[in-house]
Amino acid sequence: MLTRLTLTEARAGLAARKFSARDLAKAHLDAIDRLNPKLNAYITVLPEKDVLAAADAADARYANGTARAMEGLPVGVKDLFCTKGVKTTAASKILANFIPPYESTVTARLLDAGAIFVGKTNLDEFAMGSANITSAFGSVLNPWQRKGDEATALVPGGSSGGSAAAVAAGLALAATGTDTGGSIRQPAAFCGIVGLKPTYGRCSRWGTIAYASSLDQAGPMTRTVVDAGLMLEAMAGFDEKDSTCSNRPVPAFAQAVGKSVKGLRVGIPAEYRAPGLSPEISAMWEQGIAWLRDAGCEIVDVSLPHTKYGLATYYIIAPAECSSNLARYDGIRFGVRKDAPTLDGVYELTRAEGFGEEVRNRILMGTYVLSAGYYDAYYLKAQKVRTLIKRDFVQAFEQVDVLLTPTAPSAAFAQGENADDPVQMYLNDIFTVPASMAGVPALSVPVGLDAKGLPLGLQIIGRHFDEETVLSVGGALEAAAGFAHTPTLHAEAGA
């Protein structure tokens, strides 16, 4: 089945002429047509004639021997990346009709590598959320269902829930995501796929609609670890248009997968054994430790003492940056405009109608912590704590090569289950936020199912710009678990 291939398998099949890029693209468009009305994973699906024209061009390249790294591979693009001539909404009413005149650096590089975009995936509005229920275009449905409970709709995680659902359900071979506090890794865990947040600065942020600029980072969402490495090679690299983008060479990330991990030291942070951690998550974590020990890794207990402040620090810094970044949406320069007799009235009406409740809440929270009376007490103190969190990781990596933790505190939960409890919703990011605050790379790998048949993920965190070791360990974990190759998707069974 063409829609169940990995990127690596699809590329090999295209190169061997077992099927054409047109066949591959058409299979994915048909799957989108069949399943997207239910899953709502895509906000915008690209016109079939454009997708098939790109596929025909890819077939020509395979025929004449000029195929590129991702030639002819159907990819979904999170609707936070500006795509030239294609509507880019950030899942918000305020950008409902925005068509960028330029291409983001990440998507331009994927196109240059030969990828074929099939659509723009749904997300939490402006990437603010952990369940993909804040989109102005409707919630995304997780393609997995609880065993024996097909009636309960589950969230795919957020904010990159549309990308995760699309990859899991066979609506794309892979997809781009963005991660601010866990928005690649947590939905990857909820949907049983691989999600990689690279080191901050590894991928350009130019042309990506900003939420929190010191945290946002683009990354791949794929079916296997080697696919994540392959896609990151195409996405990463220096960009002079982004002052935070690193000028480091891009390694052959995919080649790191499959390398021996014997002798590597794997740290187990004590602080991640949080009170109330699900017994199933805890047992899966212990199983992951055992798998890596069997692969020849040395297991080392470590401490990240400031982890307990990570979530509180994040929810000061991220809303503060969001308050600043979203000030540009004022009804004057671009986006939706609501007319009023005064300029202040235009601002008020446009932002009140254009932004959803979660975005308005975070703007208000961010504006508050940046205000004259509270800047020192909240924002400045949070920045100091962030420095301590980063220092914890640097010191831990003097003892170990990577850290192993759970990705999320639970499996996917039901839509509406935590809707009235914002604190509980924010706690979904408890294991992912610290790595984001420190700017280090982190990978979520699906390793098993809970008692209700839902996927669970483990997280591997590495040193700054050492994605290769993270991918190597991720590959070893994936091989031991054997999960990524045998998912059973209920959405497919019912299609």
C-alpha positions in Angstrom: 0.0 0.0 0.0 1.7 3.2 -1.2 0.4 5.4 1.6 1.9 3.1 4.3 5.5 3.4 3.0 8.2 5.2 4.8 10.1 8.0 3.1 13.1 5.7 2.7 11.0 2.9 1.2 9.2 5.2 -1.2 12.4 6.7 -2.4 13.9 3.2 -3.1 10.7 2.2 -4.9 10.7 5.3 -7.1 14.4 4.8 -7.9 13.8 1.1 -8.8 10.8 2.2 -10.9 8.5 -0.1 -9.0 5.9 2.6 -9.1 5.8 6.2 -10.3 5.8 9.5 -8.4 2.4 10.1 -10.1 1.1 6.8 -8.6 2.4 7.8 -5.2 1.0 11.3 -5.3 -2.4 10.1 -6.6 -2.6 7.5 -3.8 -2.1 10.2 -1.2 -4.6 12.6 -2.7 -7.1 9.8 -2.8 -6.4 9.0 0.9 -6.9 12.7 1.7 -10.1 12.8 -0.2 -11.4 9.8 1.7 -10.2 10.5 5.2 -9.6 14.2 5.6 -13.3 15.1 6.0 -13.3 12.9 9.1 -9.8 13.7 10.5 -9.6 17.4 9.5 -5.8 17.1 9.3 -5.5 19.5 6.4 -6.8 23.1 6.2 -5.8 23.4 2.5 -5.3 20.6 0.0 -3.3 21.6 -3.0 -5.0 21.3 -6.5 -4.7 17.8 -7.9 -3.4 19.2 -11.2 -0.5 21.0 -9.5 0.4 18.0 -7.4 0.4 15.6 -10.3 2.4 18.0 -12.5 5.1 18.1 -9.8 4.9 14.3 -9.7 5.4 14.0 -13.5 8.4 16.3 -13.2 9.8 14.0 -10.5 9.3 11.0 -12.7 11.2 12.7 -15.5 14.1 13.3 -13.1 14.1 9.7 -12.0 14.2 8.7 -15.7 17.1 10.9 -16.6 19.1 10.2 -13.4 18.8 13.7 -11.8 16.6 12.7 -8.9 17.2 14.7 -5.7 17.2 13.5 -2.0 13.4 13.8 -1.6 12.3 13.6 -5.2 8.7 12.8 -5.7 7.9 12.2 -2.0 4.5 13.6 -0.8 4.8 15.8 2.2 2.4 17.8 4.4 3.3 21.3 5.5 2.1 22.7 8.8 0.1 25.8 8.0 2.5 28.0 9.9 5.1 27.9 7.1 4.6 30.6 4.4 4.1 29.0 1.0 4.3 31.2 -2.0 0.9 31.5 -3.7 -0.7 29.1 -1.3 -3.0 30.2 1.5 -1.2 30.3 4.9 -3.6 30.8 7.9 -1.8 29.8 11.1 -5.2 28.2 11.8 -6.5 31.7 12.7 -9.5 33.8 11.4 -7.2 36.8 11.3 -5.1 35.2 8.5 -8.0 33.2 6.9 -7.3 34.7 3.4 -3.6 35.4 3.6 -1.6 34.3 0.5 2.1 34.9 1.0 4.1 36.3 -1.9 7.2 34.4 -0.7 8.3 30.9 0.4 9.7 30.1 3.9 13.3 28.9 3.9 12.4 25.5 5.3 9.7 24.8 2.7 11.9 26.2 -0.1 14.7 23.8 0.8 12.3 20.9 0.8 11.0 21.9 -2.6 14.6 22.2 -3.8 15.2 18.7 -2.5 12.3 17.5 -4.7 9.5 17.0 -2.1 5.9 17.4 -3.4 3.6 19.3 -1.1 0.1 17.9 -1.0 -1.4 20.3 1.5 -1.2 22.6 4.5 -1.9 20.8 7.8 -4.1 22.0 10.6 -2.7 23.2 14.0 -3.7 24.9 17.1 -4.2 28.6 16.3 -0.8 30.3 16.0 0.7 27.0 17.5 -0.8 27.8 20.9 -2.2 24.6 22.3 -1.5 20.9 23.2 -4.5 19.2 21.7 -5.2 20.8 18.3 -8.6 22.0 19.5 -8.0 25.8 19.2 -7.9 26.0 15.4 -10.4 28.4 13.7 -10.9 25.6 11.1 -12.1 23.0 13.6 -10.4 20.3 15.7 -8.2 17.6 14.3 -9.2 14.0 15.1 -6.5 11.5 16.2 -6.7 8.5 13.7 -6.2 6.1 16.7 -9.1 5.1 18.9 -9.3 3.4 22.2 -9.8 -0.3 22.1 -13.5 -1.1 22.4 -14.4 2.6 22.5 -14.6 3.7 18.8 -17.2 6.4 19.7 -14.8 8.6 21.7 -12.9 11.1 19.6 -9.3 11.5 20.7 -7.0 14.6 20.3 -3.9 14.2 18.2 -1.8 16.4 20.5 -0.6 19.9 19.5 0.2 22.2 18.1 1.4 20.1 15.2 -1.6 17.7 15.5 -2.6 18.0 11.8 0.9 17.0 10.7 0.9 14.1 13.2 -2.5 12.8 12.2 -1.7 13.1 8.4 1.4 11.0 8.7 -0.2 8.5 11.0 -3.2 8.0 8.8 -1.3 7.8 5.5 -2.3 11.3 4.2 1.4 12.1 3.7 4.7 10.2 3.9 6.0 12.9 6.3 5.2 16.4 7.4 6.8 19.5 8.8 6.1 20.6 12.3 7.2 23.4 14.6 8.1 22.9 18.3 8.0 25.7 20.8 7.5 23.7 24.0 6.8 20.2 22.7 4.6 20.8 19.6 6.4 18.2 17.5 7.2 15.6 20.1 3.9 15.4 22.0 1.7 15.0 19.0 4.2 12.5 17.6 3.8 10.4 20.8 0.0 10.7 20.7 -0.2 9.6 17.1 2.5 6.8 17.1 5.0 8.5 14.8 8.5 9.9 15.1 9.0 13.6 15.9 12.3 15.5 16.0 12.9 18.9 17.5 16.3 20.0 16.3 18.7 22.2 18.2 17.5 25.8 18.2 19.1 27.5 15.2 19.6 24.3 13.2 16.7 25.2 10.9 15.8 28.7 9.7 12.8 30.4 11.1 12.5 32.8 8.2 9.0 32.7 6.7 7.6 30.7 9.6 4.8 32.6 11.4 6.2 33.4 14.9 4.8 32.4 18.2 7.8 32.7 20.6 10.9 33.6 18.7 13.5 32.3 21.2 11.8 28.9 21.3 10.2 28.2 17.9 12.1 25.5 15.8 11.0 23.6 12.7 11.5 19.9 12.5 10.4 16.7 10.7 7.5 14.4 11.6 7.9 10.9 10.0 7.2 7.2 10.4 10.7 6.1 11.2 13.9 7.6 12.8 15.9 7.3 9.6 13.2 9.2 7.8 13.5 12.0 10.3 17.3 12.2 9.6 16.7 12.2 5.9 14.1 15.0 6.1 16.2 17.1 8.5 19.1 17.0 6.0 16.8 18.7 3.5 15.3 21.2 6.0 18.4 22.4 7.9 21.3 24.8 7.1 22.4 28.4 7.5 20.2 31.2 6.4 21.4 34.7 6.3 17.8 36.0 6.6 17.5 34.5 10.1 20.0 36.0 12.6 19.4 33.1 15.0 20.2 30.4 12.4 23.5 28.6 13.0 26.3 28.6 10.4 27.2 25.0 11.1 27.5 22.4 8.3 24.6 19.9 7.9 25.7 16.4 8.7 24.4 13.3 6.9 21.9 12.7 9.7 20.3 9.6 8.2 23.6 7.8 8.2 23.7 8.1 12.0 20.7 5.7 12.3 21.9 2.1 12.6 25.2 2.9 14.1 26.2 1.0 17.2 25.3 2.7 20.5 27.5 0.4 22.5 29.4 2.4 25.2 27.1 5.4 25.0 26.0 6.8 28.4 22.3 7.3 28.8 21.2 9.6 31.6 17.9 9.0 33.5 16.9 12.3 35.1 15.4 11.8 38.6 13.1 14.9 38.2 11.2 13.3 35.4 9.8 10.7 37.7 7.0 13.2 38.5 4.3 12.5 41.1 1.3 11.0 39.5 3.2 9.6 36.5 1.0 6.9 34.8 2.2 3.4 35.8 2.0 2.5 32.1 4.3 5.4 31.1 6.7 4.5 34.0 6.7 0.8 32.9 7.4 1.8 29.2 10.3 4.0 30.4 11.8 1.1 32.3 11.4 -1.0 29.3 13.2 1.6 27.2 16.0 1.7 29.7 16.3 -2.1 29.5 16.4 -2.0 25.7 19.2 0.5 25.6 21.1 -1.4 28.3 20.8 -4.6 26.2 22.1 -2.6 23.2 25.3 -1.9 25.1 24.5 1.5 26.6 25.6 2.5 30.1 22.7 3.8 32.2 23.5 6.7 34.5 21.3 8.5 37.0 21.5 12.3 36.6 19.7 15.3 38.1 18.2 18.4 36.4 17.3 20.3 39.6 15.6 23.2 37.9 13.2 21.0 35.7 10.4 21.7 38.2 10.4 25.3 37.2 10.4 24.6 33.5 6.7 24.8 32.9 6.1 27.9 34.9 9.1 29.6 33.2 7.8 28.6 29.8 4.4 30.0 30.4 5.9 33.4 31.3 8.5 33.6 28.4 6.4 32.2 25.6 3.3 34.4 26.2 5.5 37.4 26.6 7.1 36.8 23.2 3.7 36.0 21.7 2.3 39.3 22.9 5.1 41.1 21.1 5.0 38.9 17.9 1.2 39.1 17.5 1.1 42.9 17.9 1.6 43.1 14.1 -1.9 41.7 13.5 -3.8 45.0 13.7 -6.0 45.1 10.7 -3.8 47.7 9.0 -1.0 45.9 7.0 -2.3 42.5 6.2 -4.9 39.9 7.4 -8.5 40.4 8.3 -9.7 44.0 9.0 -12.8 45.1 10.9 -13.7 48.8 10.2 -14.6 51.2 13.0 -14.9 55.0 13.4 -11.5 55.2 15.2 -8.0 53.6 14.8 -8.3 52.1 18.3 -11.6 50.7 17.3 -10.2 49.0 14.3 -7.5 47.4 16.4 -10.0 46.3 19.0 -12.6 44.9 16.7 -10.0 43.2 14.4 -8.2 41.5 17.2 -11.3 40.6 19.1 -12.9 38.9 16.1 -9.7 37.6 14.5 -8.1 35.8 17.5 -9.5 32.8 19.3 -9.9 32.6 23.1 -6.6 30.8 23.7 -4.6 33.3 21.7 -6.3 36.2 23.4 -5.5 34.6 26.8 -1.8 34.2 26.0 -1.5 37.8 24.6 -3.1 39.2 27.8 -0.8 37.0 30.0 2.3 38.1 28.0 1.4 41.7 28.0 0.9 41.5 31.8 4.3 40.0 32.5 5.9 42.6 30.3 4.2 45.6 31.9 6.2 48.1 33.9 5.1 46.9 37.3 5.8 43.2 36.7 8.6 42.9 34.2 11.3 42.4 36.8 9.1 40.2 39.0 8.1 37.8 36.3 9.8 38.1 32.9 13.3 39.0 34.0 13.2 36.3 36.8 11.9 33.7 34.2 14.9 34.5 32.0 17.3 33.9 34.8 15.6 30.6 35.6 15.8 29.7 32.0 19.6 30.1 32.2 19.7 27.8 35.1 17.6 25.2 33.2 20.1 25.3 30.3 23.0 25.0 32.7 21.5 21.8 34.2 21.5 20.2 30.7 25.1 21.4 30.0 26.3 19.9 33.3 24.3 16.7 32.7 25.9 16.2 29.3 29.4 16.3 31.0 28.4 13.0 32.4 26.2 11.4 29.7 25.7 11.4 25.9 21.9 11.6 25.9 19.0 11.6 28.3 16.0 9.2 28.1 12.6 10.3 29.4 8.9 9.9 28.7 7.6 12.2 25.9 4.2 12.9 27.5 2.5 12.1 30.9 -0.3 10.1 29.2 -1.5 8.6 26.0 -3.9 10.7 23.8 -7.0 11.9 25.8 -10.5 12.6 24.6 -11.6 15.8 22.9 -13.0 18.0 25.6 -11.5 15.9 28.4 -9.3 18.7 29.8 -10.9 21.7 28.0 -12.1 23.3 31.2 -8.8 23.0 33.0 -6.1 25.0 31.3 -3.5 24.0 33.9 -4.1 20.3 33.2 -3.8 21.1 29.5 -0.5 22.9 30.0 0.8 19.9 32.0 0.9 17.9 28.7 4.2 19.7 28.0 5.8 18.9 31.3 8.4 16.5 29.8 9.0 18.4 26.6 9.3 22.0 27.8 12.7 21.8 29.5 14.6 20.7 26.3 12.9 23.6 24.5 14.0 26.1 27.2 17.6 24.8 26.9 17.5 24.8 23.1 18.8 21.2 22.9 17.6 18.6 20.3 15.0 16.0 21.3 13.4 13.1 19.6 10.1 11.2 20.3 10.1 7.6 19.3 6.9 5.4 19.5 7.8 2.3 21.5 4.5 0.6 22.4 0.8 0.7 23.2 -1.0 1.2 26.5 -3.8 -1.1 27.8 -6.3 0.7 25.6 -4.3 0.2 22.5 -3.0 3.8 22.2 0.6 4.6 21.3 3.2 5.7 23.8 6.5 7.5 23.1 9.9 7.9 24.7 12.0 11.0 24.4 15.8 11.2 23.7 17.4 14.5 24.5 21.0 15.3 23.3 23.7 17.9 23.4 23.4 21.1 21.4 23.9 20.3 17.7 24.4 16.6 18.4 21.3 15.4 16.5 23.4 12.5 15.2 23.8 10.8 18.6 20.1 11.4 19.3 19.2 9.7 16.0 21.5 6.8 16.7 20.0 6.1 20.1 16.5 6.7 18.6 17.2 4.1 15.9 18.4 1.6 18.5 15.2 2.2 20.6 13.0 1.9 17.5 14.7 -1.4 16.5 14.2 -2.9 19.9 10.6 -1.8 20.2 9.7 -2.9 16.6 6.7 -0.6 16.9 7.0 1.9 14.1 6.7 -0.8 11.4 3.5 -2.4 12.7 0.9 0.3 13.7 -2.8 -0.5 13.3 -4.8 2.6 12.5 -8.5 2.4 13.3 -9.2 5.2 10.8 -8.0 3.0 8.0 -9.9 0.0 9.2 -13.1 2.0 9.2 -12.4 3.7 5.8 
